[in-house]
Amino acid sequence: MMEELLPDSVVVVETHGPGEPDGITLYPEEAALVAQSVAKRRREFALVRSCARRAMEKLGVPPQPVLPGERGAPQWPAGLTGSMTHCDGYCAAALVRSADLASLGIDAEPHGPLPDGVLDSVSLPRERVVLRHLAETHPRTHWDRLLFSAKESVYKAWFPLTGTWLDFAEADIEILVDPGDHPHGRLRAELLVPGPVVGGRRRGVFEGRWTVRHGLVATSVVVPHA
């Protein structure tokens, strides 16, 4: 599911279903981070890191710990950049060589409406107008959840490039719908604050893709060098 949203240079490993973390070995420093967590948190933590290590192997990098850095962003081995996501029944890790992409972000969410009151806190007035129009033409898609996921992917691509917080109100998301058998399309995020400088040029727009599959909403954002 996630692989179709990303360039060929990106390696994606994903799992569907509850998974069995019993056979997954965490590094001691990883295990210490979730030693006091509930079982669901420990399971998702282990599964998504298993995905990340399998992606490392596919890129020829020895598997190693994936520890959270500032604001929880994963710290990747030298020469790699990537993103992870997990929700009920799904985990994914996407990794790429830093020479091929400046940054990327992925997110997956259950395909259902956001809890009451959340949309107003994560969206701009213009975005809410667009969501209403989309709901009129494509009523089976939960556009509020898709918007939330897109903003998560934007932030995950933003943070490694800037090391700073990006508020939900600081990115204006345009959702474009492509024709096809299932809901999917493209994303365009206009940054409402000065964007990162990449390749000697300040980036004011991030672009990505989205899809709805298997009861999930999935989004991705990639930031190329050029």
Residue, then its C-alpha position, 0 to 999 in steps of 0.5 A: m500500500m505505502e510502496e505505491l505512494l513513493p519513488d522507486s528509490v525508497v524501500v518500504v517494508e510494511t505489515h498488515g494485521p496484529g503481527e507477532p512481536d515475540g520473535i522480534t529482538l529489540y536492542p537493549e536501549e530500545a527495550a528500555l524505552v518501552a519497558q513500562s509501556v502497555a502491551k499495545r505500545r510495546r507491540e507496535f514499537a517492536l513491529v515498526r522497528s522490525c520493518a525498519r531493520r528489514a528496510m536497512e538490510k535491503l539497502g545494504v546497511p547493517p541492522q541497528p537500533v532506531l532510537p527517538g531523537e528530538r521530538g521523537a523523530p527517529q534517528w537513522p544510520a548515517g547515509l539514510t533518511g526515512s519515516m515510520t508509521h503505525c496504527d491498529g493492524y498496520c506498521a510501515a517503515a520507508l527508508v532511502r539513501s540520503a543521496d537520493l532524497a532530502s527527506l520523506g514522511i509517511d503516515a497511516e490512519p484508520h479510515g474513519p472520521l476524526p473525533d468530534g472537535v479535532l478537525d477545527s483544531v488541525s485545519l484551516p478555514r479554506e481546507r474545511v471548505v475544500l473538504r466539504h466539496l470533496a465530501e459532496t463528490h466522493p462521500r465514501t472517503h473520510w476527508d477529514r482523516l485524510l487531511f490529518s494524515a497528510k499534515e502528519s506526513v508533511y511534518k515528518a518530512w519537515f522536521p529532519l530538514t529544520g529541527t523545528w516544530l510545524d503547527f497544523a495551521e502552518a501548512d495549507i494542504e491541497i488534495l487532488v483526486d486521480p481517477g481509478d478503481h479506488p480513492h487515490g491522488r496527490l497532495r500539495a502542501e503550501l508552507l505558510v512559514p519560511g520553508p527549509v533550504v534544500g539544494g540551495r533553494r528555499r522550498g515553499v511547497f511539499e508534494g506527495r501522494w495518498t490512497v485509501r486501501h484495506g480500511l486505512v488512509a495512507t499518505s506520503v510526502v517526499v522532498p527531492h534534492a533538486 
